[in-house]
């Protein structure tokens, strides 16, 4: 019995499909729509692609800007770098002497009042 089955299978190996059938099958397989990822999985993959692209772009931008600022600090003169020292800036600000000239402020206030009074007179003359 087994020998008959083996002989039958060997004889079936010889069988070949017709050329027309082969061409139609190939065309049908090629033209069939391809299976896509389900909507949820595809959406997750798309958002991962976008987030990775944004992360890499921001990292590159950070490295470039940080690199430039590091290089600029090394090439700047020592006098300019001392301006960046916060402790020095605070000590200089505390040592500044601001003198407010009150007489000048009083003059400007009085002149504003005088100008306002003149404008009021002119407006009164125009309305009459």
Legacy VTK file of the C-alpha trace (Angstrom):
# vtk DataFile Version 3.0
C-alpha trace
ASCII
DATASET POLYDATA
POINTS 128 float
0.000 0.000 0.000
2.752 2.399 0.885
4.568 1.595 -2.338
1.486 2.479 -4.376
1.158 5.818 -2.609
4.849 6.577 -3.196
4.555 5.694 -6.892
1.452 7.863 -7.200
3.235 10.815 -5.567
6.263 10.380 -7.857
4.004 10.363 -10.905
2.323 13.567 -9.686
5.711 15.328 -9.600
5.784 15.177 -13.366
2.574 17.188 -13.738
3.073 20.848 -14.745
0.423 23.626 -14.916
-0.453 25.254 -18.232
1.389 28.439 -19.164
-1.838 30.458 -19.294
-2.728 29.359 -15.785
0.733 30.358 -14.552
0.496 33.835 -16.092
-3.034 34.454 -14.821
-2.076 33.315 -11.319
1.021 35.518 -11.242
-0.939 38.554 -12.459
-3.713 37.876 -9.959
-1.253 37.570 -7.072
0.678 40.688 -8.077
-2.439 42.818 -8.584
-4.055 41.752 -5.298
-4.040 44.499 -2.633
-1.347 44.012 -0.050
-2.314 43.555 3.558
-1.703 46.687 5.577
-1.160 47.024 9.311
-4.360 47.609 11.217
-5.228 51.273 11.763
-4.214 51.429 15.404
-0.851 49.752 14.901
-0.123 51.912 11.858
-1.035 55.072 13.765
1.247 54.123 16.637
4.110 53.422 14.242
3.585 56.742 12.466
3.558 58.676 15.734
6.714 56.858 16.863
8.428 57.838 13.627
7.408 61.465 14.111
8.465 61.561 17.746
11.830 60.000 16.971
12.426 62.494 14.158
11.568 65.436 16.417
13.724 64.072 19.238
16.724 63.612 16.998
16.293 67.047 15.428
16.066 68.765 18.819
19.079 66.815 20.105
21.081 67.848 17.054
20.013 71.464 17.500
20.963 71.368 21.178
24.378 69.899 20.375
25.034 72.447 17.637
24.004 75.448 19.731
25.778 74.137 22.815
28.911 73.450 20.779
28.936 76.938 19.315
28.472 78.580 22.686
31.266 76.430 24.165
33.595 77.342 21.314
32.719 81.025 21.558
33.474 81.117 25.291
36.926 79.708 24.654
37.730 82.176 21.879
36.384 85.292 23.613
38.835 87.578 25.331
39.237 87.201 29.119
37.711 90.641 29.650
34.480 89.603 27.988
34.369 86.326 29.892
34.690 88.243 33.174
31.431 89.988 32.299
29.720 86.634 32.509
30.840 86.102 36.114
27.671 86.621 38.148
29.402 87.442 41.422
31.387 90.219 39.765
28.249 91.615 38.167
26.456 91.709 41.522
29.348 93.454 43.249
29.545 96.054 40.485
25.794 96.661 40.679
25.943 97.156 44.437
28.786 99.674 44.061
26.933 101.840 41.545
25.921 105.247 42.827
22.638 106.524 41.459
22.063 110.186 42.058
18.594 111.387 41.394
18.439 115.071 40.831
15.210 116.070 42.493
15.405 119.602 41.198
15.200 118.377 37.650
12.207 116.205 38.478
10.454 119.139 40.150
11.131 121.314 37.089
9.611 118.738 34.749
6.535 118.345 36.941
5.993 122.127 37.094
6.510 122.510 33.367
3.972 119.751 32.702
1.436 121.596 34.827
2.141 124.871 33.003
1.843 123.241 29.603
-1.411 121.559 30.650
-2.825 124.909 31.797
-1.896 126.545 28.470
-3.542 123.702 26.540
-6.711 124.100 28.611
-6.775 127.863 27.805
-6.386 127.170 24.088
-9.177 124.602 24.159
-11.455 127.048 25.948
-10.754 129.757 23.344
-11.436 127.305 20.497
-14.813 126.258 21.886
-16.005 129.831 22.282
LINES 1 129
128 0 1 2 3 4 5 6 7 8 9 10 11 12 13 14 15 16 17 18 19 20 21 22 23 24 25 26 27 28 29 30 31 32 33 34 35 36 37 38 39 40 41 42 43 44 45 46 47 48 49 50 51 52 53 54 55 56 57 58 59 60 61 62 63 64 65 66 67 68 69 70 71 72 73 74 75 76 77 78 79 80 81 82 83 84 85 86 87 88 89 90 91 92 93 94 95 96 97 98 99 100 101 102 103 104 105 106 107 108 109 110 111 112 113 114 115 116 117 118 119 120 121 122 123 124 125 126 127
